[in-house]
Amino acid sequence: MNAWTCFDVETKDKIAHIRLKRPDVFNTMNRAFWNELPQIVNAINDEAEARVIVISSTGKHFSAGMDLSVFTEGQGVASGHTGKREEGRARLALRAEAQRLQKTFSCLDEARMPVIMAVQGGCVGGAVDMSTCADMRFATKDAFFVIQEINLAMTADVGTFPRLCHLLPQGIVRELAYSGRRLMARKAHDLGFVNELFDTHEQMLAHVMELAREIAAKSPLAVHGSKVMINYARDHSIADGLDYIATWQAGMFNPTVDMYESFRAKQEKRDPVYEDLLPARKAM
């Protein structure tokens, strides 16, 4: 287990569990958070030892969002301070910093394995950005989501709007974005943003880990292909999606391996055994 500042990470039974571990400060996202998360996720993705990523948290709230130090120290994305630097170059650097922060969460969307997020209490500001990158979200009944940026006189810029508009009705997104109101867990579930609600954090994690084990037992190539196709369909037309899945199947589908194993396992009344994906460095 690595000694990360903001996270505990454990991989067991093909499931990588990433847990936010700063409950005393409501798991705010300090500078270490933005550096560590992509390192963790990219390593899991590259090594391919896990087939599912579970993200959970500790304490009363999942995360209170961006730590104030990110706004006030150095060249934070929201600092707006250009000093004596040439204005155009300063703004270009500010844009690059925003894109760097976006990549912290985009790695979840781009990971070769599904990402399941378990949310308790507040999921605020940057944590909403993070939640939109997960494949599935589960929550306790006391959970709530807040686009906090509007309450700080800024526009959310790390990924909320490009993704949330695919996950919620636009009228709801606009209400939350303009007002800074809380989206409570029950309504989030009714709108389909959250898959299921639970009375306690323990019940939620038990359910999420059971689901993760079920996914991990499937062919990782087929699961990865499903994630690629769902994301592609989200970002393209139906015609484009149909064309791409045909191309994907022509290149990736091999019925003599995983499909044959699934049929043979059923005949032999046992669980199928599938090979992991190749590590990214060896996949070329």
PEWOJO-V603690 format. One record per residue. N is the residue number from 1. PSI is psi in radians with two decimals (* if undefined). Layout:
n={N	N}
psi={PSI	PSI}
This chain:
n={1	2	3	4	5	6	7	8	9	10	11	12	13	14	15	16	17	18	19	20	21	22	23	24	25	26	27	28	29	30	31	32	33	34	35	36	37	38	39	40	41	42	43	44	45	46	47	48	49	50	51	52	53	54	55	56	57	58	59	60	61	62	63	64	65	66	67	68	69	70	71	72	73	74	75	76	77	78	79	80	81	82	83	84	85	86	87	88	89	90	91	92	93	94	95	96	97	98	99	100	101	102	103	104	105	106	107	108	109	110	111	112	113	114	115	116	117	118	119	120	121	122	123	124	125	126	127	128	129	130	131	132	133	134	135	136	137	138	139	140	141	142	143	144	145	146	147	148	149	150	151	152	153	154	155	156	157	158	159	160	161	162	163	164	165	166	167	168	169	170	171	172	173	174	175	176	177	178	179	180	181	182	183	184	185	186	187	188	189	190	191	192	193	194	195	196	197	198	199	200	201	202	203	204	205	206	207	208	209	210	211	212	213	214	215	216	217	218	219	220	221	222	223	224	225	226	227	228	229	230	231	232	233	234	235	236	237	238	239	240	241	242	243	244	245	246	247	248	249	250	251	252	253	254	255	256	257	258	259	260	261	262	263	264	265	266	267	268	269	270	271	272	273	274	275	276	277	278	279	280	281	282	283	284}
psi={2.19	2.65	1.30	2.65	-0.71	-0.15	2.61	2.38	2.27	2.33	2.13	2.36	0.70	0.27	2.16	2.08	1.97	2.13	2.16	2.37	0.56	1.02	-0.43	-0.40	0.49	0.54	0.70	2.70	1.58	-3.04	-0.65	-0.66	-0.87	-0.43	-0.66	-0.74	-0.86	-0.55	-0.77	-0.90	-0.74	-0.61	-0.75	-0.77	-0.78	-0.71	-0.48	0.50	-0.32	2.64	-0.16	2.53	2.22	2.27	2.13	-3.08	-3.07	2.72	-2.86	-0.65	2.54	-0.97	2.39	0.16	-2.74	2.26	2.46	-0.46	-0.51	-0.53	-0.56	-0.34	2.45	-2.32	0.90	2.70	-0.49	0.15	-0.72	0.07	2.20	-0.20	-2.35	0.14	2.67	2.32	-0.82	-0.76	-0.65	-0.74	-0.60	-0.72	-0.65	-0.71	-0.73	-0.63	-0.71	-0.73	-0.59	-0.77	-0.65	-0.69	-0.42	-0.66	-0.53	-0.46	-0.45	-0.76	-0.59	-0.14	2.59	-0.21	2.72	2.64	2.16	2.26	2.35	2.04	2.24	2.55	-2.47	2.35	1.68	2.44	-2.03	-0.46	-0.52	-0.77	-0.82	-0.76	-0.54	-0.28	-0.17	2.67	-0.59	2.61	2.32	2.67	2.71	2.80	-0.31	0.07	2.70	2.73	2.36	2.19	1.48	-0.38	-0.67	-0.50	-0.21	0.26	0.67	2.95	2.31	2.26	0.13	0.07	-0.09	-0.96	-0.75	-0.57	-0.68	-0.53	-0.25	-0.16	-0.33	2.72	2.51	-0.62	-0.68	-0.79	-0.77	-0.69	-0.82	-0.69	-0.68	-0.53	-0.45	0.31	2.80	2.38	1.88	2.72	-0.75	-0.80	-0.65	-0.65	-0.76	-0.56	-0.08	0.06	-0.60	2.34	-0.76	2.66	2.67	2.65	-0.65	2.80	-0.69	-0.74	-0.72	-0.84	-0.66	-0.76	-0.79	-0.75	-0.59	-0.76	-0.74	-0.71	-0.66	-0.75	-0.72	-0.37	-0.21	2.95	2.08	-0.48	-0.73	-0.68	-0.79	-0.78	-0.66	-0.73	-0.75	-0.78	-0.67	-0.78	-0.68	-0.74	-0.65	-0.65	-0.02	3.03	2.91	-0.75	-0.74	-0.73	-0.73	-0.72	-0.71	-0.69	-0.59	-0.74	-0.73	-0.83	-0.65	-0.55	-0.58	-0.44	2.15	1.66	-0.27	-0.07	-1.54	-0.75	-0.73	-0.72	-0.67	-0.72	-0.76	-0.67	-0.69	-0.74	-0.64	0.02	0.93	2.95	2.42	2.66	2.06	2.57	2.59	2.84	2.70	2.55	2.52	-0.63	-0.28	0.02	-0.12	*}
